[in-house]
């Protein structure tokens, strides 16, 4: 920023001038002094290189260091509005995709791009000291793995989708940070021969989880419990234990990992070890 010139006008009473020769002579014309003063330069914020920075916070930090910093609440509203806008953009990108089952390749790219924007704005996730953020019952609203038309993609658990014709209903994750329980709860309709109506069941894939590093979670499959709903809800639940490791195919190790790339009080984004993107909202 170039220096500017400041015009300083002095009061006639303070100006230095010679005394008049006689009282009849008019006073001399006041003199005006012009003095230049350089204004400190403010560094321009390159928002394209630092998309996560709040421009108001950076500009305030570059001001006179002798002044007290502005309070944090001056910037919170701006930051919250950015996050809210990006969350709405992500929800719009995945709406109408039936949790990813009806998504085209273009839909998958748009959902991934919207998720990355929110991940970048939220910054790195650190759950090591704040594991409570995972606690609760989360509803799955999008999974890129569902584009493969399998039950959650190649995840730990029985290959139900390959054995029985199914229609996928709502999907939830129930996480208890105290007991380390991590349950995937899936509503299903199992196909039956005509004219028998489909059988409605809820399958609970029970896991244990542990935190690896700051944001990565490892889950280990334990068992599947299938409970009939609807007209057959009086039937007892069927428990399917974990397949022993000796009989488990190499492609199904019974465990998996995913990274929590964004989380707040009502939204969570994860990216799995098989590149699947999942978006959850608190239920």
N, C-alpha and C positions, 0 to 999 in steps of 0.2 A: 504494500500500500504506500503510495507516494506521500511525502510530507505535505502538510497543508499550511497556509499562511493565516495567522490570526491577527485581526485588527484590534488593537488595544487603544481605546479612546480615553484619555486622562481628563479629569475634571479641571476646569480653568483655574480653580483655586490651588490645585496641586502642581500645575505646570510651572516649569522654571522659565521666567521671562524677565527682561530688564524693566526697571521702573520708568514710568513715563517722565519725560523731561519737564513737563509742566502740566498742571491740572487741566489746561485747556486742550491738550493733545489727547486724542483717543488712545485707549490702551492698544498695545500691540496685539496682533492676531495670534491666538493660541496655536502652539505647535502640536502636531500629531506625530507620535512615534510608532513605527511599524516594526514588529518583532516576529521572527519566524520561530516556530516551535515544532519539533518532530513528534509525530504521534506513533506510539509503538505499533509495530506491524502484528497482525493477527494471522496465524498460520491457517491457510485454507484447508478445510476438511475434505479429504478424498473419500466420499461416501461409496464410490464404486469399489475401492479397494478394501473398505471396512464396512460392509453392509450391516454388521451387527451393532455398530456403535450408534448411540443416540447423538445426533448432531448438536442438539441443544446442550447436552452434557459436555461434549468436547469443546464447543465454543466457550462455554462458561469456564472450563478449566484453563483455557488459553488467555483468559482475561488477567487483569492485574492480580498477581498472587498475594498482594497485601490485603485484598478484600476477602471477607469470609465467603466460603463456598455456598451456593444456593442450597436450600433444603432438598432432600431426596424426593419429596412428594411433588416437586415441580416437574420431575421427569417421569414419575411413575405412570401418570395418565397417558403420556405420549407412548411409552413403551407398551402399556397394556392395550392401547388402541391398535398398535402394530400387530401384537400377538393375536388379538381378537379378529382382526381382518384376515390374517393368514389362516387361522383356524376355520373361519367361515369359508375361505377359499378351498381348503382341503375337504371340508364336508360337502361342498358343492361338487367337487371333482369326483367323489365316491358315491354320491347319492344316485339312486336309480340303477346301480350296478349289481344289486342283490348280493352285497358283500364281496363282490368280485366275480361271482359265477357268471354274470352277464356282461363282463367287461371285455372289450376288444383290445387289440394291441395298443391302439391309440389311447384308449381309456387308461390302460395300465401306465403308459408313459406320463399322462397328465397327472394321475394320482401320485406317481413317484416324484414328479417335479414339485407338486404342491406340498408333499410331505417334506422334501428337502428344504424348501423355503422356511417352513416352520421349525425344522430342526436347526437350521442355521441361526434363526432369530432367537431360539431358546438357548443356544450355547451347549457346551458339554454337560452331560448329565453325570452327577456324582451321587450315588446311592449309598456309599460307604457309611456316611453319617446321617442319612435321612431315608432309611428303608421304609418308613411309614408311607412314603409316596406310592408304594406298590399295594398297600393294604386295600382290600375291598373286593367288590364284585364288579367286574368290567364286562361291558357288552362289546362284542366284535362287530364293527360296522364295515370293515374292508379287510380282505386278505388277497394278496397277489397269488398265493398258492391255490386259491379256489379256481383259478383259471385253468388248472390242470384237471378239474372235475373230480378231484379226489377229496376224501375227508380230511381237510386241513393240509393237503399236500403230503409230502413224505415225512410225517412227524411220528414220534414215538406212540405206539398203541397198535391195536389190532387192525388189519387191513379190511375193515368192514365194507368200504366202498367197492372193493374188488370182488366180494363174495355175494353180497345181497344188493339188489336194486334199492336205492335209498333216495329220499328227497330231504335235503338239508333244511332245517329250520333255524331258530335262533341259536347263537353260540355265545357262551360266556366263559370268563376266566374268574375263578374265585381264589384269591391269594390271602393266606394267613401268615404274616411274618413271624408270629410267635411259634407256631407248630411247624413252620416251613412247608405247609401244604400248598400245592399248586394244582388246582383241578380245572380241567377243560370240560365244560358242561355243554352238551350238544343235544338239541331237539331233533328227532329224526322221524321220518315216516318210512317204514319198511314195506317194500312191495310184496304183494301176495297174489295168488292166482285169482282170476275173476270167477265168481262175483264177490269174493271175500274182500272187504274194505282194507285199506292199508293199516298196518299196526303202528300206532304212535308210541314212541318210547323216548326216554331221556337217558342218554349215555354219559356217564361221568368218568372221565379218564383221570385217575388220581396219579399225582406226581409228588415228589419232594424236590425242593429247589434250594440252591445255594448261590450266593453272590460271588462272582469271580471278578476281581478287580473293582473298578468303581461303577461300572454300568452294565456289565455282562452277567447274565443269569444262566445257570446250568440246571436243567430239569432232568429227573430220572423217573421213568415210568414204573408204576407199582402194580396197578390193577385197573380193570374196567368194570363198572357196575351199570347194568342196564335195568331200568325201571319202566314198566309199561304205564302209559297214561291213557286218558280218555276212558272208553268203555272197559278196558282191561286193567284199570288202575288198581283193582283189588288183588292182582297177582303179586306174589313176592318178587323182590328184585333178584336178578341173576348176576352173580359175580364171576368175572373171568379173570383168573390170576395172571400174573406176569409169566411169560414163557421163559423157562430156564435158559440161561445164556448158552448152554451147550447145544440147544435146539434152535437157537435164534439165528436167522440168516445174517450174513455179514452186513447187509445193507440196513438192518434194523438193530441197532446197538442198545435200544431201550433208553437212550438218553439223547439230549439235544441241547443246544445253546442258542441264545439270542441276546442281542444288545438293546437296551432301552435307550433310544436316541432322543426322545422327548417325553416329558411327563410333567403334568401339573395336577391341580385338584380334580379336573374332570376329563382330561384327554391324555392318552398315552400312545406313543408310536414305538414299535419294535421292528428290528431287522434281524432275521434269523440266520443260522449258519448255512442255510441253503438259499440265501438271497431273497427270502420271502419278506414282503412288507406287510405289517399288520397295523391297523388303526383301531383303537378302543376308546369308548367313552364310559364314564362311570355309570353304573346301573343303580 
